[in-house]
Amino acid sequence: MIDKNLSTGQKNKSTVKAEFDQIKFQNDQNEIYSFLLTTVKQEIPEKTLLEFKRLFIESLRIHRDEDVPETYKIFSTQQEQEFHNTIKRCCYILVNNWEPAKHYKYIQDLLGIFTDYQRENQVFISPFIYPYSIWLNNFINSRDYEELKIFTNRSQEDTPSNWINRYSAYLLFAQSCDDKNPPEQRNAARKVAKQIREKFKFELAMYVAHSHSSDNYSNNKYKNPSMLGDDVLRLIKIIVSKKGSLSYENIANIFVQQTQKQRLGEYKENIQKYLLFSAGDTPAFIKPIQQHLRENLSEWKAESDEEIIDKGLVLRICNRIIDILTTENSKEPALLFKLLMSQGHSLTLVILLIKIILISSNSRTHLEIRISQLISYYEKYPVDECQWLINFLEIFNITFAIYAGNIEYSLINMKDHKQTFHVQANLNDYRVFSQLKLDAENK
């Protein structure tokens, strides 16, 4: 009995000590966060960078034996992941404060601190310091560090070798939705992603508005923000032509009204008909899409086919279709995605995706995360092997700017000044105009 009580007592002491150590560690972490947050808010950026460098870089220059750098003392030898999380959050505390102030240079300088550290390639003699230098190198070579670099690469988005940077809004949006990321990272990523989207929508609208102007100054000032060249105007005309009485919005509203309170099994059949109605491709090509959707959806939640649909089920089935059309395992492109892309049907795929969002707006988040995963998958490929993907992303950007933006696009027949568009019409007879939506002015 005495031995058992002794063992229990030792166990309780061990548990208490572990809890105490954890609380102390968190307090030490918070002190670092608070110090950097106060510094970045009260000091000039140059001073903040010096303090950051002192904490994580300069402290590793100590060569005295048995002397662990002050910042690193809070971590035990088994806490590399905790160090990784700590330095990552510290970086985003600075980024989150500098980004709104447009201190982009200092965000680049922050990354430069790590670049300089790697370039120096110092050899640490002290065995008490060497493990921490390995931790720092591991962080610099991590995916998290690559995500941090996205904040500094936007100025290089038009460089062919850095094509991935052009679509950083999707990568940043995915960061903002990942609960594993620190709040500072999610907040900064959300703001920057929104800025990039708004900039593209504004530039597209201004380019369209001045595309017919004979004023050379206007034509030079408002450049085409897409990579589709002059073909972008024809694409916009095709997209806008679908915004009449048989617009995708109207068809979506009719579908939503007609399918209320349907059973899931019936809804799965009807949503396929809705998606493929007026999809814009030949029946011969639509058939394999139809077959693939049917095979996948018939098995999905088959046990619930008699259940009445609600908003939750609609969201889930729409998200499932997005997976079928993009990536089903969050890593590799789905079979249907590769089929559509290999045969040059980017616009068809984009139309299918916009039709999903029009009946389930909450699926937009899921869709953009899937797009970011496709971009991440292909980022290791050279630009000349990704032209088809770039073409899809450009069409995607333009289509969603038109359908989900605050700019109203319209077609005007320049010959008889009628706004009615006919399928047989010559697109050359029409001009596309853009203006701020009336309801957007009050938002």
Buried (B, 14 or more C-beta within 10 A) or exposed (E): EEEEEEEEEEEEEEEEEEEEEEEEBEEBBEEBBEBBBEBBEEEEBEEBBBBBBEBBBBBBEBEEEEEBBEBBEBBEEEBBEBBBBBBBBBBBBBBBBBBEEEBBEBBBBBBBBBEEBEEEEEEBEBEBBEBBBEBBBBBBEEEBBBBBBBBBBBEBBEEEEBBBBBBBBBBBBBBBBEEEBBEBBBBBBBBBBBBBBBEBBBBBBBBBBBBEEEEEEBBEEBEBBBBBEEEBBEBBBEBBBBBEEEBBEBBBEEBBEEBEEBEBBEBBEBBBEBBBEEBBBEEEBBEEBBEBBEEBBEEBBEEEBEEEBEEEBBBBBBBBBBBBBBBBEEEEBBEBBEBBBEEEBBBBBBBBBBBBBBBBEEBBBBBBBBBBBBBBBBBEEEBEEBEEBBBBBBBBBBBBBBBBBBBBBBBBBEEEEEEEBEEEBEBEBBBBBBEEEEEEEEE
